[in-house]
Amino acid sequence: MPRIAVISDIHGNLEALQAVFKSIEADHVDITVHLGDLVGYNADPRECVQLLKAKGAVSVLGNHDLAILEPKMAKCFNVLAHAAITYSQQQLTAS
């Protein structure tokens, strides 16, 4: 039976994501599933996206991830969350 890790709400925190993947590798996990909100709040959205892709994680969009693609989704966000989406948009490319 495959070992599955379920992660979520990274919000651009690269150091935390690196620590989680270190633990995942130590536990010999076969599949990593990310339940959304990879971006927002913290400084490294681009690096978090790159790391998640490099690890081959299966991922779904969280509301912060969706707000990058559909800015109108951030209208109901608080001031800090909205600013984090703007910052993340500036850090990310279409690819």
A tleap script that builds the chain and sets N, CA, C and O, in Angstrom:
source leaprc.protein.ff14SB
mol = sequence {
  NMET PRO ARG ILE ALA VAL ILE SER ASP ILE
  HIE GLY ASN LEU GLU ALA LEU GLN ALA VAL
  PHE LYS SER ILE GLU ALA ASP HIE VAL ASP
  ILE THR VAL HIE LEU GLY ASP LEU VAL GLY
  TYR ASN ALA ASP PRO ARG GLU CYS VAL GLN
  LEU LEU LYS ALA LYS GLY ALA VAL SER VAL
  LEU GLY ASN HIE ASP LEU ALA ILE LEU GLU
  PRO LYS MET ALA LYS CYS PHE ASN VAL LEU
  ALA HIE ALA ALA ILE THR TYR SER GLN GLN
  GLN LEU THR ALA CSER
}
set mol.1.N position { 0.852 -1.169 0.000 }
set mol.1.CA position { 0.000 0.000 0.000 }
set mol.1.C position { 0.905 1.242 0.000 }
set mol.1.O position { 1.845 1.324 0.791 }
set mol.2.N position { 0.620 2.210 -0.891 }
set mol.2.CA position { 1.467 3.417 -0.950 }
set mol.2.C position { 1.281 4.298 0.282 }
set mol.2.O position { 0.200 4.368 0.868 }
set mol.3.N position { 2.355 4.958 0.649 }
set mol.3.CA position { 2.307 5.925 1.754 }
set mol.3.C position { 2.008 7.291 1.151 }
set mol.3.O position { 2.667 7.710 0.200 }
set mol.4.N position { 1.020 7.982 1.701 }
set mol.4.CA position { 0.560 9.263 1.167 }
set mol.4.C position { 0.722 10.341 2.233 }
set mol.4.O position { 0.302 10.169 3.377 }
set mol.5.N position { 1.336 11.454 1.839 }
set mol.5.CA position { 1.411 12.632 2.708 }
set mol.5.C position { 0.407 13.654 2.195 }
set mol.5.O position { 0.320 13.893 0.990 }
set mol.6.N position { -0.342 14.251 3.097 }
set mol.6.CA position { -1.306 15.291 2.747 }
set mol.6.C position { -0.847 16.580 3.425 }
set mol.6.O position { -0.701 16.641 4.646 }
set mol.7.N position { -0.622 17.607 2.606 }
set mol.7.CA position { -0.169 18.899 3.129 }
set mol.7.C position { -1.093 19.995 2.599 }
set mol.7.O position { -1.801 19.802 1.611 }
set mol.8.N position { -1.073 21.139 3.267 }
set mol.8.CA position { -1.870 22.271 2.787 }
set mol.8.C position { -1.408 23.551 3.467 }
set mol.8.O position { -0.631 23.528 4.422 }
set mol.9.N position { -1.903 24.659 2.954 }
set mol.9.CA position { -1.732 25.978 3.567 }
set mol.9.C position { -0.272 26.350 3.815 }
set mol.9.O position { 0.094 26.765 4.915 }
set mol.10.N position { 0.542 26.201 2.800 }
set mol.10.CA position { 1.953 26.575 2.881 }
set mol.10.C position { 2.087 28.103 2.867 }
set mol.10.O position { 2.925 28.658 3.577 }
set mol.11.N position { 1.280 28.768 2.077 }
set mol.11.CA position { 1.237 30.231 2.003 }
set mol.11.C position { 2.607 30.871 1.803 }
set mol.11.O position { 2.936 31.861 2.457 }
set mol.12.N position { 3.406 30.304 0.896 }
set mol.12.CA position { 4.678 30.923 0.534 }
set mol.12.C position { 5.793 30.773 1.552 }
set mol.12.O position { 6.813 31.457 1.454 }
set mol.13.N position { 5.620 29.896 2.524 }
set mol.13.CA position { 6.624 29.700 3.568 }
set mol.13.C position { 7.587 28.592 3.127 }
set mol.13.O position { 7.376 27.416 3.420 }
set mol.14.N position { 8.637 28.990 2.422 }
set mol.14.CA position { 9.585 28.038 1.853 }
set mol.14.C position { 10.286 27.210 2.921 }
set mol.14.O position { 10.439 25.999 2.758 }
set mol.15.N position { 10.710 27.836 4.001 }
set mol.15.CA position { 11.418 27.104 5.045 }
set mol.15.C position { 10.546 25.997 5.628 }
set mol.15.O position { 11.026 24.892 5.880 }
set mol.16.N position { 9.288 26.289 5.838 }
set mol.16.CA position { 8.375 25.272 6.368 }
set mol.16.C position { 8.171 24.155 5.350 }
set mol.16.O position { 8.161 22.978 5.713 }
set mol.17.N position { 8.007 24.516 4.085 }
set mol.17.CA position { 7.803 23.502 3.051 }
set mol.17.C position { 9.030 22.603 2.918 }
set mol.17.O position { 8.893 21.390 2.760 }
set mol.18.N position { 10.216 23.181 2.979 }
set mol.18.CA position { 11.441 22.379 2.920 }
set mol.18.C position { 11.502 21.404 4.095 }
set mol.18.O position { 11.877 20.245 3.921 }
set mol.19.N position { 11.139 21.865 5.276 }
set mol.19.CA position { 11.138 20.999 6.454 }
set mol.19.C position { 10.128 19.868 6.306 }
set mol.19.O position { 10.401 18.728 6.680 }
set mol.20.N position { 8.964 20.189 5.760 }
set mol.20.CA position { 7.932 19.167 5.552 }
set mol.20.C position { 8.436 18.123 4.562 }
set mol.20.O position { 8.274 16.925 4.796 }
set mol.21.N position { 9.041 18.554 3.469 }
set mol.21.CA position { 9.541 17.590 2.486 }
set mol.21.C position { 10.698 16.763 3.044 }
set mol.21.O position { 10.854 15.599 2.674 }
set mol.22.N position { 11.492 17.332 3.908 }
set mol.22.CA position { 12.552 16.559 4.558 }
set mol.22.C position { 11.939 15.421 5.375 }
set mol.22.O position { 12.425 14.291 5.338 }
set mol.23.N position { 10.885 15.722 6.101 }
set mol.23.CA position { 10.185 14.713 6.887 }
set mol.23.C position { 9.503 13.681 5.986 }
set mol.23.O position { 9.539 12.482 6.265 }
set mol.24.N position { 8.889 14.153 4.918 }
set mol.24.CA position { 8.226 13.259 3.969 }
set mol.24.C position { 9.235 12.270 3.386 }
set mol.24.O position { 8.946 11.078 3.282 }
set mol.25.N position { 10.402 12.752 3.011 }
set mol.25.CA position { 11.437 11.876 2.455 }
set mol.25.C position { 11.936 10.886 3.500 }
set mol.25.O position { 12.161 9.717 3.186 }
set mol.26.N position { 12.112 11.335 4.728 }
set mol.26.CA position { 12.563 10.445 5.803 }
set mol.26.C position { 11.543 9.347 6.083 }
set mol.26.O position { 11.902 8.243 6.491 }
set mol.27.N position { 10.273 9.660 5.861 }
set mol.27.CA position { 9.201 8.689 6.089 }
set mol.27.C position { 8.919 7.827 4.858 }
set mol.27.O position { 8.008 6.999 4.874 }
set mol.28.N position { 9.689 8.018 3.807 }
set mol.28.CA position { 9.567 7.213 2.578 }
set mol.28.C position { 8.144 7.245 2.006 }
set mol.28.O position { 7.563 6.215 1.663 }
set mol.29.N position { 7.611 8.458 1.917 }
set mol.29.CA position { 6.268 8.657 1.368 }
set mol.29.C position { 6.312 8.498 -0.145 }
set mol.29.O position { 7.252 8.952 -0.798 }
set mol.30.N position { 5.291 7.852 -0.698 }
set mol.30.CA position { 5.230 7.599 -2.132 }
set mol.30.C position { 4.552 8.727 -2.909 }
set mol.30.O position { 4.963 9.052 -4.023 }
set mol.31.N position { 3.527 9.313 -2.326 }
set mol.31.CA position { 2.720 10.330 -3.003 }
set mol.31.C position { 2.479 11.486 -2.036 }
set mol.31.O position { 2.131 11.280 -0.873 }
set mol.32.N position { 2.671 12.703 -2.538 }
set mol.32.CA position { 2.334 13.887 -1.749 }
set mol.32.C position { 1.159 14.586 -2.413 }
set mol.32.O position { 1.178 14.858 -3.613 }
set mol.33.N position { 0.147 14.869 -1.625 }
set mol.33.CA position { -1.042 15.569 -2.098 }
set mol.33.C position { -1.099 16.912 -1.376 }
set mol.33.O position { -1.054 16.978 -0.147 }
set mol.34.N position { -1.200 17.973 -2.160 }
set mol.34.CA position { -1.285 19.321 -1.594 }
set mol.34.C position { -2.710 19.825 -1.768 }
set mol.34.O position { -3.232 19.846 -2.883 }
set mol.35.N position { -3.335 20.228 -0.678 }
set mol.35.CA position { -4.746 20.617 -0.695 }
set mol.35.C position { -4.989 22.108 -0.864 }
set mol.35.O position { -6.082 22.594 -0.576 }
set mol.36.N position { -3.986 22.838 -1.327 }
set mol.36.CA position { -4.217 24.222 -1.693 }
set mol.36.C position { -3.581 25.250 -0.773 }
set mol.36.O position { -3.084 24.947 0.311 }
set mol.37.N position { -3.624 26.470 -1.262 }
set mol.37.CA position { -3.048 27.650 -0.617 }
set mol.37.C position { -1.531 27.541 -0.483 }
set mol.37.O position { -0.963 27.650 0.603 }
set mol.38.N position { -0.908 27.322 -1.626 }
set mol.38.CA position { 0.549 27.300 -1.698 }
set mol.38.C position { 1.116 28.711 -1.603 }
set mol.38.O position { 2.235 28.894 -1.123 }
set mol.39.N position { 0.361 29.710 -2.052 }
set mol.39.CA position { 0.836 31.098 -2.082 }
set mol.39.C position { 0.073 31.952 -1.073 }
set mol.39.O position { -0.944 31.539 -0.514 }
set mol.40.N position { 0.604 33.157 -0.861 }
set mol.40.CA position { -0.043 34.112 0.027 }
set mol.40.C position { 0.681 34.228 1.357 }
set mol.40.O position { 1.175 33.235 1.892 }
set mol.41.N position { 0.744 35.416 1.879 }
set mol.41.CA position { 1.286 35.780 3.189 }
set mol.41.C position { 2.812 35.806 3.269 }
set mol.41.O position { 3.365 36.821 3.692 }
set mol.42.N position { 3.509 34.758 2.888 }
set mol.42.CA position { 4.949 34.689 3.104 }
set mol.42.C position { 5.741 34.989 1.836 }
set mol.42.O position { 5.165 35.142 0.758 }
set mol.43.N position { 7.048 35.072 1.968 }
set mol.43.CA position { 7.928 35.714 0.980 }
set mol.43.C position { 8.283 34.906 -0.254 }
set mol.43.O position { 8.787 35.483 -1.218 }
set mol.44.N position { 8.047 33.607 -0.277 }
set mol.44.CA position { 8.622 32.796 -1.356 }
set mol.44.C position { 7.607 31.991 -2.170 }
set mol.44.O position { 7.739 30.771 -2.261 }
set mol.45.N position { 6.615 32.625 -2.756 }
set mol.45.CA position { 5.636 31.849 -3.520 }
set mol.45.C position { 6.260 31.147 -4.728 }
set mol.45.O position { 5.937 29.993 -5.009 }
set mol.46.N position { 7.146 31.833 -5.438 }
set mol.46.CA position { 7.756 31.242 -6.635 }
set mol.46.C position { 8.550 29.988 -6.263 }
set mol.46.O position { 8.414 28.949 -6.909 }
set mol.47.N position { 9.362 30.087 -5.240 }
set mol.47.CA position { 10.186 28.965 -4.813 }
set mol.47.C position { 9.330 27.803 -4.304 }
set mol.47.O position { 9.675 26.641 -4.520 }
set mol.48.N position { 8.226 28.107 -3.636 }
set mol.48.CA position { 7.327 27.056 -3.167 }
set mol.48.C position { 6.671 26.332 -4.331 }
set mol.48.O position { 6.548 25.108 -4.312 }
set mol.49.N position { 6.252 27.073 -5.335 }
set mol.49.CA position { 5.668 26.452 -6.528 }
set mol.49.C position { 6.700 25.553 -7.199 }
set mol.49.O position { 6.395 24.420 -7.571 }
set mol.50.N position { 7.906 26.053 -7.352 }
set mol.50.CA position { 8.968 25.272 -7.994 }
set mol.50.C position { 9.267 23.988 -7.219 }
set mol.50.O position { 9.443 22.928 -7.818 }
set mol.51.N position { 9.324 24.081 -5.898 }
set mol.51.CA position { 9.617 22.904 -5.088 }
set mol.51.C position { 8.495 21.884 -5.163 }
set mol.51.O position { 8.752 20.686 -5.278 }
set mol.52.N position { 7.266 22.341 -5.100 }
set mol.52.CA position { 6.125 21.431 -5.186 }
set mol.52.C position { 6.122 20.712 -6.526 }
set mol.52.O position { 5.862 19.510 -6.594 }
set mol.53.N position { 6.414 21.456 -7.597 }
set mol.53.CA position { 6.498 20.845 -8.928 }
set mol.53.C position { 7.638 19.839 -8.992 }
set mol.53.O position { 7.471 18.737 -9.516 }
set mol.54.N position { 8.789 20.213 -8.462 }
set mol.54.CA position { 9.961 19.326 -8.504 }
set mol.54.C position { 9.711 18.020 -7.753 }
set mol.54.O position { 10.238 16.975 -8.132 }
set mol.55.N position { 8.922 18.077 -6.706 }
set mol.55.CA position { 8.626 16.883 -5.909 }
set mol.55.C position { 7.492 16.059 -6.510 }
set mol.55.O position { 7.180 14.975 -6.018 }
set mol.56.N position { 6.870 16.577 -7.580 }
set mol.56.CA position { 5.816 15.826 -8.253 }
set mol.56.C position { 4.537 15.687 -7.446 }
set mol.56.O position { 3.796 14.718 -7.607 }
set mol.57.N position { 4.284 16.647 -6.586 }
set mol.57.CA position { 3.080 16.584 -5.754 }
set mol.57.C position { 1.825 16.807 -6.596 }
set mol.57.O position { 1.824 17.584 -7.551 }
set mol.58.N position { 0.779 16.117 -6.221 }
set mol.58.CA position { -0.543 16.344 -6.793 }
set mol.58.C position { -1.147 17.497 -6.011 }
set mol.58.O position { -1.088 17.507 -4.782 }
set mol.59.N position { -1.731 18.471 -6.707 }
set mol.59.CA position { -2.188 19.662 -6.013 }
set mol.59.C position { -3.528 20.139 -6.539 }
set mol.59.O position { -3.848 19.979 -7.717 }
set mol.60.N position { -4.302 20.727 -5.644 }
set mol.60.CA position { -5.542 21.408 -6.022 }
set mol.60.C position { -5.403 22.873 -5.641 }
set mol.60.O position { -4.563 23.229 -4.814 }
set mol.61.N position { -6.221 23.713 -6.240 }
set mol.61.CA position { -6.186 25.141 -5.946 }
set mol.61.C position { -6.898 25.452 -4.640 }
set mol.61.O position { -8.010 24.984 -4.396 }
set mol.62.N position { -6.252 26.235 -3.820 }
set mol.62.CA position { -6.913 26.820 -2.667 }
set mol.62.C position { -7.442 28.188 -3.056 }
set mol.62.O position { -7.225 28.631 -4.184 }
set mol.63.N position { -8.122 28.857 -2.161 }
set mol.63.CA position { -8.687 30.159 -2.504 }
set mol.63.C position { -7.601 31.202 -2.766 }
set mol.63.O position { -7.803 32.089 -3.595 }
set mol.64.N position { -6.468 31.123 -2.091 }
set mol.64.CA position { -5.369 32.063 -2.357 }
set mol.64.C position { -4.724 31.765 -3.704 }
set mol.64.O position { -4.352 32.689 -4.427 }
set mol.65.N position { -4.585 30.492 -4.049 }
set mol.65.CA position { -4.042 30.118 -5.347 }
set mol.65.C position { -4.963 30.601 -6.465 }
set mol.65.O position { -4.502 31.134 -7.475 }
set mol.66.N position { -6.241 30.411 -6.278 }
set mol.66.CA position { -7.218 30.839 -7.275 }
set mol.66.C position { -7.211 32.357 -7.440 }
set mol.66.O position { -7.401 32.860 -8.548 }
set mol.67.N position { -6.996 33.080 -6.359 }
set mol.67.CA position { -6.972 34.544 -6.430 }
set mol.67.C position { -5.816 35.052 -7.289 }
set mol.67.O position { -5.897 36.153 -7.833 }
set mol.68.N position { -4.748 34.275 -7.420 }
set mol.68.CA position { -3.655 34.644 -8.321 }
set mol.68.C position { -4.159 34.637 -9.758 }
set mol.68.O position { -3.820 35.518 -10.548 }
set mol.69.N position { -4.968 33.639 -10.089 }
set mol.69.CA position { -5.479 33.491 -11.449 }
set mol.69.C position { -6.714 34.350 -11.709 }
set mol.69.O position { -6.932 34.820 -12.826 }
set mol.70.N position { -7.500 34.544 -10.688 }
set mol.70.CA position { -8.750 35.314 -10.772 }
set mol.70.C position { -8.739 36.381 -9.678 }
set mol.70.O position { -9.289 36.155 -8.600 }
set mol.71.N position { -8.126 37.538 -9.932 }
set mol.71.CA position { -7.980 38.561 -8.886 }
set mol.71.C position { -9.284 38.972 -8.206 }
set mol.71.O position { -9.258 39.388 -7.047 }
set mol.72.N position { -10.409 38.868 -8.883 }
set mol.72.CA position { -11.676 39.240 -8.248 }
set mol.72.C position { -11.987 38.349 -7.046 }
set mol.72.O position { -12.782 38.728 -6.186 }
set mol.73.N position { -11.372 37.178 -6.981 }
set mol.73.CA position { -11.576 36.280 -5.848 }
set mol.73.C position { -10.997 36.864 -4.558 }
set mol.73.O position { -11.409 36.478 -3.464 }
set mol.74.N position { -10.044 37.790 -4.679 }
set mol.74.CA position { -9.397 38.375 -3.505 }
set mol.74.C position { -10.175 39.564 -2.939 }
set mol.74.O position { -9.766 40.131 -1.925 }
set mol.75.N position { -11.270 39.948 -3.560 }
set mol.75.CA position { -12.034 41.104 -3.085 }
set mol.75.C position { -12.521 40.937 -1.651 }
set mol.75.O position { -12.625 41.916 -0.912 }
set mol.76.N position { -12.814 39.722 -1.260 }
set mol.76.CA position { -13.325 39.490 0.099 }
set mol.76.C position { -12.206 39.211 1.108 }
set mol.76.O position { -12.481 39.007 2.290 }
set mol.77.N position { -10.962 39.202 0.660 }
set mol.77.CA position { -9.827 38.952 1.557 }
set mol.77.C position { -9.583 40.165 2.447 }
set mol.77.O position { -9.918 41.292 2.081 }
set mol.78.N position { -9.002 39.930 3.607 }
set mol.78.CA position { -8.618 41.049 4.461 }
set mol.78.C position { -7.440 41.791 3.819 }
set mol.78.O position { -6.871 41.321 2.834 }
set mol.79.N position { -7.085 42.927 4.368 }
set mol.79.CA position { -6.057 43.794 3.781 }
set mol.79.C position { -4.727 43.072 3.622 }
set mol.79.O position { -4.084 43.192 2.579 }
set mol.80.N position { -4.302 42.325 4.635 }
set mol.80.CA position { -3.023 41.618 4.557 }
set mol.80.C position { -3.049 40.509 3.516 }
set mol.80.O position { -2.087 40.342 2.767 }
set mol.81.N position { -4.120 39.762 3.461 }
set mol.81.CA position { -4.238 38.686 2.476 }
set mol.81.C position { -4.268 39.257 1.067 }
set mol.81.O position { -3.660 38.697 0.156 }
set mol.82.N position { -4.965 40.358 0.886 }
set mol.82.CA position { -5.032 40.989 -0.431 }
set mol.82.C position { -3.649 41.475 -0.861 }
set mol.82.O position { -3.255 41.287 -2.012 }
set mol.83.N position { -2.915 42.094 0.053 }
set mol.83.CA position { -1.558 42.550 -0.256 }
set mol.83.C position { -0.654 41.365 -0.586 }
set mol.83.O position { 0.201 41.469 -1.466 }
set mol.84.N position { -0.830 40.250 0.103 }
set mol.84.CA position { -0.024 39.058 -0.162 }
set mol.84.C position { -0.301 38.498 -1.553 }
set mol.84.O position { 0.610 38.009 -2.220 }
set mol.85.N position { -1.547 38.567 -1.988 }
set mol.85.CA position { -1.885 38.103 -3.337 }
set mol.85.C position { -1.221 39.002 -4.369 }
set mol.85.O position { -0.668 38.508 -5.352 }
set mol.86.N position { -1.266 40.298 -4.164 }
set mol.86.CA position { -0.609 41.229 -5.090 }
set mol.86.C position { 0.884 40.934 -5.160 }
set mol.86.O position { 1.454 40.888 -6.250 }
set mol.87.N position { 1.522 40.733 -4.011 }
set mol.87.CA position { 2.940 40.397 -3.979 }
set mol.87.C position { 3.207 39.075 -4.717 }
set mol.87.O position { 4.142 38.981 -5.513 }
set mol.88.N position { 2.391 38.072 -4.451 }
set mol.88.CA position { 2.583 36.771 -5.089 }
set mol.88.C position { 2.430 36.861 -6.595 }
set mol.88.O position { 3.180 36.230 -7.339 }
set mol.89.N position { 1.455 37.648 -7.050 }
set mol.89.CA position { 1.276 37.834 -8.500 }
set mol.89.C position { 2.530 38.409 -9.140 }
set mol.89.O position { 2.893 38.025 -10.251 }
set mol.90.N position { 3.186 39.320 -8.449 }
set mol.90.CA position { 4.404 39.935 -8.969 }
set mol.90.C position { 5.568 38.958 -8.998 }
set mol.90.O position { 6.486 39.116 -9.803 }
set mol.91.N position { 5.543 37.953 -8.134 }
set mol.91.CA position { 6.650 36.987 -8.030 }
set mol.91.C position { 6.510 35.816 -9.001 }
set mol.91.O position { 7.498 35.157 -9.322 }
set mol.92.N position { 5.295 35.555 -9.469 }
set mol.92.CA position { 5.035 34.374 -10.283 }
set mol.92.C position { 4.968 34.712 -11.773 }
set mol.92.O position { 4.649 35.834 -12.165 }
set mol.93.N position { 5.277 33.714 -12.577 }
set mol.93.CA position { 5.137 33.828 -14.028 }
set mol.93.C position { 3.985 32.929 -14.475 }
set mol.93.O position { 3.467 32.137 -13.688 }
set mol.94.N position { 3.599 33.053 -15.711 }
set mol.94.CA position { 2.518 32.236 -16.236 }
set mol.94.C position { 2.851 30.740 -16.175 }
set mol.94.O position { 1.961 29.911 -15.986 }
set mol.95.N position { 4.106 30.407 -16.333 }
set mol.95.CA position { 4.468 28.983 -16.301 }
set mol.95.C position { 4.449 28.445 -14.886 }
set mol.95.O position { 4.728 27.266 -14.670 }
savepdb mol mol.pdb
quit
